Amino acid sequence: MTSPLAVVALVGRMVVLFALLMLVPLAFAVLGNDPAEEAFLVSIAVTLVAGVGASLATRRFRRELQPRDGFVLVALTWGVLPAFGALPLWLAVPGLSVTDAYFEAMSGFTATGATVITGLDALPLSVNVWRCFMMLVGGLGIVVLAVAILPLLGVGGAQLFKAEMAGPMKDAKLTPRIAETARGLWSVYFWFCLACFLAYRWAGMSWADAFMHMCTTMGLGGFSSHDASFGFWNSARIEAVAMVFMALAGISFALYFVAWRQRSLRVLWRNTEVRAYIGLLLGATALISVYIHQGGQYGSYAESLRHTAFHVISIATTTGYASQDYAQWPIFAPLLMILLGCFATCAGSTGGGIKMVRMLLLIKQSQRELVRIVHPNVVAPVVMAGQAVPARVIQNVIAYMMIYGATLVGMTLVLLFSGLDVVTAFTAVIACVNNIGPGLGEVGPAVNFGGLSDFQTWVCTFGMMLGRLELLSVFVLFTPQFWRR
């Protein structure tokens, strides 16, 4: 039986730590003397009071987490922290409603990149920094960050790591201690972030823009400090840097950690999921570049290839940057890119979607069933990387896909019922549940989610949280069995 008060006790301490993260945008506000300084001071104070109050009120309930507590804590954390993250946005951005502020913060934490704010170029620098910084933290997982420091708080973290990390094979440990694993992942993440930051600066971005876009590139979130996104620079060099680091961030950071420990990159190329991921990006880029070039979208094939490669990588990795209004391309191209965003990234990356490994397992399972139709008595296990995949993993993937499909259909019907057209409703759900960012129609790359009603915005907000926690971690909380002893 889970203990809600024990979970609240830990969430309270996490809220206190979260308040300290606001010191980063506050520093930008103080140094830049921008008008959002007061908003961040108030937000830090409110967040600290709430966190300390919750922690003190429940301190006698602190204990070691039980397995089911991990799922409650993860869901509660991803519901509560965006509320505090929304506070400075609500205070600093004129006319921003509570609903829209929470949507924006949830989009940041889940590294979705869907926005309701227009006039990004005119926002105070600290506000844009905060929007992007939330993606840096949320990219690999605010809860995984907490796991790394939970020993300092006197609480074990294995349950949190299992509930938060993406992918069907997340039980494998990289190191004997879970906190050491989390710290290792964050170390790898940090060095990639530093390299991305310096590369953006070298390519021509200002220091501030380089920092913000490093946050949203490595988090595969796609927030920008400019309404035109990467179209603001119209620079092939900057786009090339973005493509390299988006593609790198779409690969499992656990594999990078193993490659670093083994001092060899062979572990990456030998990985079936990585090879499929790279092949898919290259194949889709070749197909769409030829397609839009023949359609006369651009004057030369080189220009078609440049814009295609950028947008295929951006959307397939669920980042959501745009340098062109790709919604104006023939519908096959943007629709294919959005569908790629549903599964292209690797498990253990900062990307969203169902992950490439699940798609590979589904394909192999389908092939197995086709063989068994012809040869009913044949023994044909599903094999991945030379090893038979346990039946439990296959069952988990099939259950996940059933819930995933039902979620997409159900949420699309809800948005259609609320009055949206079918293109906007379907792509908005796809974009939010898979944490892609922009969709098509009224939520396309040239517009944003600001035109949705409050009800529609809350539906999309819930979709982002579901997608970030991979559905099962949230839906399990709604089963009666979860709450029984």
C-alpha positions in Angstrom: 0.0 0.0 0.0 1.4 3.4 -1.0 1.6 6.2 1.6 0.6 9.6 0.0 2.0 11.6 2.9 5.4 10.0 2.6 5.4 11.0 -1.1 4.3 14.5 -0.3 7.2 14.8 2.2 9.6 14.1 -0.6 7.8 16.3 -3.1 8.1 19.1 -0.6 11.9 18.8 -0.6 12.0 18.6 -4.4 9.9 21.8 -4.6 12.5 23.5 -2.4 15.3 22.3 -4.8 13.2 23.5 -7.7 13.1 27.0 -6.2 16.8 27.1 -6.4 16.7 26.5 -10.1 14.9 29.8 -10.5 18.1 31.5 -9.5 19.4 30.9 -13.0 16.8 33.1 -14.8 16.9 35.5 -11.8 20.7 36.0 -12.4 19.9 36.9 -16.0 17.2 39.3 -14.8 19.5 41.0 -12.4 22.4 41.3 -14.8 20.2 42.5 -17.6 18.1 44.7 -15.4 14.9 43.4 -17.0 11.4 43.9 -15.7 10.9 40.3 -14.7 13.2 40.4 -11.8 10.4 41.0 -9.3 8.4 38.1 -10.8 11.2 35.7 -10.2 11.8 37.0 -6.7 8.1 36.5 -5.8 8.1 33.0 -7.5 11.2 31.9 -5.6 9.7 33.0 -2.3 6.3 31.3 -2.9 7.9 28.1 -4.1 10.3 28.0 -1.1 7.4 28.6 1.4 5.3 25.9 -0.3 8.1 23.4 -0.4 9.3 24.0 3.1 5.8 24.0 4.5 4.9 20.7 2.8 8.2 19.1 4.0 7.7 20.3 7.6 4.1 19.3 7.7 4.9 15.7 6.6 8.3 15.2 8.1 7.1 12.5 10.5 5.9 10.4 7.6 9.3 10.2 5.9 10.4 6.6 5.2 12.0 4.5 2.5 10.0 4.4 -0.7 8.0 1.4 -1.6 7.8 0.3 -5.3 4.4 1.8 -5.9 5.5 5.1 -4.3 7.8 5.7 -7.2 4.9 6.0 -9.7 2.9 8.3 -7.4 5.9 10.5 -6.8 6.8 10.7 -10.5 3.2 11.7 -11.5 2.9 14.1 -8.6 6.2 15.7 -9.4 5.4 16.2 -13.0 2.0 17.7 -12.1 3.2 20.0 -9.3 6.5 21.4 -10.5 5.1 22.9 -13.7 2.6 24.8 -11.5 5.5 26.5 -9.8 7.4 26.8 -13.1 4.3 28.6 -14.5 4.3 31.2 -11.7 7.0 33.5 -13.1 5.5 33.2 -16.6 2.1 34.2 -15.3 3.5 37.2 -13.4 5.9 38.4 -16.1 4.0 37.9 -19.3 1.1 40.4 -19.7 -2.2 38.8 -20.5 -1.1 35.2 -20.0 -3.8 33.2 -18.2 -3.2 30.6 -15.5 -4.2 27.9 -18.0 -1.7 29.1 -20.7 1.1 29.6 -18.1 0.7 26.1 -16.9 0.6 24.8 -20.4 3.8 26.6 -21.3 5.6 25.3 -18.2 4.3 21.7 -18.8 5.5 22.0 -22.4 8.9 23.1 -21.1 9.3 20.3 -18.5 8.1 17.6 -20.8 10.4 18.9 -23.6 7.4 19.2 -25.9 8.0 22.7 -27.3 4.4 23.6 -28.0 3.9 27.3 -27.0 1.0 29.6 -26.5 3.1 32.8 -26.4 3.6 35.1 -29.3 6.1 38.0 -29.4 9.0 35.9 -28.0 11.5 38.4 -29.3 10.0 41.1 -27.1 9.9 39.0 -23.9 12.3 39.8 -21.1 15.5 37.7 -21.5 15.1 36.0 -18.2 11.6 34.7 -19.1 13.0 33.1 -22.3 15.9 31.7 -20.3 13.4 30.2 -17.8 11.3 28.6 -20.6 14.4 27.1 -22.2 16.1 26.1 -18.9 13.1 24.1 -17.9 13.6 22.0 -21.0 17.3 21.4 -20.1 16.2 20.0 -16.7 13.2 18.2 -17.9 15.0 16.7 -20.9 16.7 13.8 -19.2 14.3 14.0 -16.3 13.9 16.2 -13.2 13.2 13.0 -11.3 16.4 11.4 -12.5 18.2 14.4 -11.3 16.5 14.0 -7.9 17.6 10.3 -7.8 21.2 11.4 -8.0 20.9 13.4 -4.8 18.3 11.3 -3.0 21.0 9.7 -0.9 21.7 13.1 0.5 18.0 13.4 1.5 18.0 10.0 3.1 15.7 8.4 0.6 16.3 5.5 -1.8 15.7 6.2 -5.5 15.6 2.9 -7.4 11.8 3.1 -7.7 11.9 6.6 -9.1 14.5 5.7 -11.7 12.5 2.8 -12.9 9.3 4.8 -13.2 10.9 7.8 -15.0 13.4 6.3 -17.5 12.0 5.7 -20.9 11.7 2.5 -22.8 10.6 -1.1 -22.2 14.0 -2.5 -21.0 14.6 0.0 -18.3 15.3 -2.5 -15.5 18.9 -3.0 -16.6 21.4 -1.1 -14.4 24.5 0.5 -15.7 26.2 0.6 -12.3 25.6 -1.3 -9.1 24.1 1.8 -7.4 21.2 3.7 -8.9 22.4 7.1 -7.7 25.7 6.4 -9.4 23.8 5.6 -12.6 21.9 8.8 -12.5 25.0 10.9 -11.8 26.7 9.1 -14.7 23.9 10.0 -17.1 23.9 13.6 -16.0 27.6 13.8 -16.4 27.3 12.6 -20.0 24.4 15.0 -20.5 26.5 17.9 -19.1 29.4 17.4 -21.5 27.2 17.2 -24.5 25.4 20.4 -23.3 28.8 22.2 -23.0 29.8 21.1 -26.5 26.5 22.2 -28.0 26.7 25.6 -26.2 30.2 26.3 -27.6 29.2 25.1 -31.1 26.2 27.4 -31.2 28.4 30.3 -30.2 31.0 29.4 -32.8 28.3 29.2 -35.4 27.2 32.8 -34.8 24.6 32.9 -32.0 25.0 35.4 -29.1 26.0 33.9 -25.8 22.4 34.1 -24.5 20.9 32.6 -27.6 23.6 29.9 -27.5 22.7 29.0 -23.9 19.0 29.0 -24.5 19.1 26.9 -27.7 21.6 24.5 -26.1 19.0 23.9 -23.4 16.2 23.2 -26.0 18.4 21.2 -28.4 19.9 18.8 -25.9 16.4 18.5 -24.2 14.9 17.9 -27.7 12.3 20.4 -26.7 12.4 23.1 -29.4 11.6 26.3 -27.5 13.2 29.3 -29.1 13.7 32.9 -28.0 12.5 34.1 -31.4 9.0 33.7 -33.0 10.7 32.7 -36.3 12.7 30.0 -34.5 15.8 29.1 -36.6 14.4 31.2 -39.5 15.6 34.2 -37.4 19.2 33.5 -38.4 18.7 31.8 -41.8 22.1 30.3 -41.3 23.2 27.0 -42.8 26.0 26.8 -40.2 23.7 27.3 -37.2 21.2 24.7 -38.7 24.1 22.2 -39.2 25.1 22.5 -35.5 21.5 22.0 -34.5 21.1 18.9 -36.7 24.3 17.3 -35.3 23.3 17.8 -31.7 19.6 17.0 -32.2 20.6 13.7 -33.8 23.1 12.9 -31.0 20.5 13.7 -28.3 18.1 11.2 -30.0 20.4 8.3 -29.0 20.4 6.8 -25.6 22.5 8.6 -23.1 23.0 5.2 -21.4 24.8 4.0 -24.5 27.1 7.1 -24.4 27.8 6.3 -20.8 28.7 2.7 -21.6 30.8 3.9 -24.6 32.7 6.2 -22.4 33.4 3.5 -19.8 34.6 1.1 -22.5 36.5 3.8 -24.4 34.9 2.6 -27.6 32.2 3.8 -30.0 31.6 0.2 -31.2 28.8 -0.1 -28.6 26.8 2.5 -30.5 27.1 1.1 -33.9 26.5 -2.5 -32.7 23.2 -1.4 -31.2 20.2 -2.4 -33.4 18.1 0.6 -32.3 20.8 3.1 -33.1 21.4 1.7 -36.6 17.6 1.7 -37.3 17.4 5.3 -36.0 20.2 6.6 -38.2 18.9 4.7 -41.2 15.5 6.1 -40.7 16.7 9.7 -40.5 18.9 9.3 -43.7 16.1 7.5 -45.6 13.4 10.0 -44.7 15.7 12.9 -45.6 16.5 11.4 -49.0 12.8 10.6 -49.8 11.4 14.0 -48.7 14.2 16.1 -50.2 13.6 14.5 -53.6 9.8 14.8 -53.2 9.7 18.5 -52.4 12.4 19.3 -55.0 10.3 17.7 -57.7 7.3 19.7 -56.3 9.2 22.9 -57.0 9.4 24.1 -53.4 12.9 25.4 -53.8 15.1 26.4 -56.7 17.9 23.8 -56.3 18.2 20.3 -54.9 20.9 21.6 -52.4 18.4 24.0 -50.9 15.7 21.3 -50.8 18.2 19.0 -49.0 19.2 21.6 -46.5 15.7 22.4 -45.4 14.5 18.8 -45.5 17.4 17.5 -43.4 16.9 20.2 -40.8 13.1 19.6 -40.5 13.3 15.8 -40.7 15.8 15.6 -37.8 13.9 18.3 -35.9 10.5 16.7 -36.1 11.6 13.0 -36.0 13.7 13.7 -32.8 10.6 15.5 -31.3 12.5 18.7 -31.0 10.2 20.9 -33.1 12.5 23.7 -34.4 11.5 25.2 -37.7 13.4 27.4 -40.2 10.6 27.3 -42.8 6.9 26.9 -42.7 7.0 23.3 -43.7 3.2 23.1 -43.4 3.2 24.8 -46.8 5.0 21.8 -48.3 2.9 19.1 -50.0 0.9 17.4 -47.2 2.8 14.1 -47.6 6.1 15.6 -46.3 4.9 17.3 -43.0 2.6 14.4 -42.2 5.4 11.8 -42.7 7.7 13.9 -40.5 5.1 14.1 -37.7 4.6 10.3 -37.9 8.3 9.8 -37.6 8.2 11.8 -34.4 6.0 9.1 -33.0 8.7 6.5 -32.8 12.1 7.5 -34.3 14.1 8.4 -31.1 15.9 5.8 -29.0 14.9 4.7 -25.6 17.1 6.5 -23.0 17.3 9.6 -25.1 15.6 12.9 -24.3 13.1 12.4 -27.2 9.5 11.6 -26.9 7.2 9.1 -28.7 7.0 5.4 -28.3 10.7 4.9 -29.0 12.4 3.0 -31.8 13.0 -0.1 -29.8 9.2 -0.6 -29.3 8.7 -0.2 -33.0 11.4 -2.8 -33.8 9.9 -5.3 -31.3 6.4 -4.8 -32.8 7.8 -5.4 -36.3 9.6 -8.5 -35.2 6.6 -9.8 -33.3 4.4 -9.2 -36.4 6.9 -11.2 -38.5 6.9 -14.0 -36.0 3.1 -14.2 -36.1 3.1 -14.3 -39.9 5.6 -17.2 -39.8 3.5 -19.1 -37.2 0.4 -18.8 -39.5 2.3 -20.8 -42.1 4.2 -23.0 -39.6 2.0 -23.3 -36.5 4.4 -25.5 -34.5 7.6 -23.6 -35.3 9.6 -22.1 -32.3 10.5 -18.6 -33.4 11.4 -16.3 -30.5 11.7 -12.6 -31.0 15.4 -11.8 -31.2 17.0 -8.5 -30.5 20.8 -8.0 -30.7 21.3 -11.7 -30.8 19.3 -12.4 -27.7 15.7 -13.7 -27.3 13.5 -11.1 -25.9 11.5 -12.2 -22.8 7.8 -12.7 -23.4 7.1 -10.3 -20.5 8.8 -7.5 -22.5 6.7 -8.3 -25.6 3.5 -8.3 -23.6 4.5 -5.0 -22.1 5.1 -3.5 -25.5 1.8 -4.8 -26.9 -0.1 -3.5 -23.9 1.6 -0.1 -24.2 0.7 0.2 -27.9 -2.9 -0.7 -27.2 -3.1 2.1 -24.6 -1.2 4.4 -26.8 -3.6 3.9 -29.7 -6.6 4.3 -27.5 -5.2 7.5 -26.0 -4.6 9.0 -29.4 -8.1 8.1 -30.7 -9.8 9.1 -27.5 -8.1 12.5 -27.1 -8.6 13.3 -30.8 -12.4 12.6 -30.4 -12.5 14.9 -27.4 -10.9 17.7 -29.3 -13.2 17.1 -32.3 -16.1 17.3 -29.9 -14.8 20.6 -28.6 -15.0 22.1 -32.1 -11.5 21.7 -33.6 -11.2 20.6 -37.2 -9.8 17.0 -37.8 -6.3 18.0 -39.0 -5.8 20.4 -36.0 -7.2 17.9 -33.5 -5.4 14.9 -34.7 -2.0 16.5 -35.1 -2.3 18.4 -31.8 -2.8 15.1 -30.0 0.1 13.5 -31.9 2.3 16.5 -31.2 1.5 16.6 -27.5 1.4 12.9 -26.6 4.6 12.3 -28.5 6.2 15.6 -27.2 6.9 16.8 -30.7 5.7 20.4 -30.3 4.1 21.9 -33.5 1.3 20.1 -35.4 -0.6 21.2 -38.5 -3.6 23.3 -39.1 -4.3 25.8 -36.3 -1.3 24.5 -34.3 1.2 24.4 -37.2 4.8 25.8 -37.2 3.8 29.3 -38.4 1.2 29.6 -35.5 1.0 28.1 -32.1 -1.4 26.6 -29.5 -2.6 30.1 -28.3 -5.8 29.9 -30.4 -7.1 26.9 -28.4 -9.8 27.3 -25.8 -9.0 26.6 -22.1 -10.6 23.2 -22.3 -8.6 22.2 -25.4 -5.5 23.6 -23.8 -6.0 21.4 -20.7 -6.6 18.3 -22.9 -3.3 19.0 -24.6 -1.5 19.7 -21.3 -2.6 16.3 -20.0 -1.5 14.7 -23.2 2.0 16.2 -22.8 2.3 14.7 -19.3 1.0 11.3 -20.4 3.5 11.2 -23.2 6.5 12.3 -21.1 5.8 9.6 -18.5 5.1 7.0 -21.2 1.4 6.5 -20.4 1.6 3.4 -18.2 3.3 5.3 -15.4 0.2 7.5 -15.2 -2.6 5.2 -16.1 -1.5 2.6 -13.5 -2.6 5.1 -10.9 -6.2 4.8 -12.1 -6.4 1.1 -11.5 -8.1 -0.2 -8.3 -5.4 -2.8 -7.9 -2.7 -0.2 -7.5 -4.3 1.2 -4.3 -5.1 -2.2 -2.7 -2.8 -3.7 0.0 
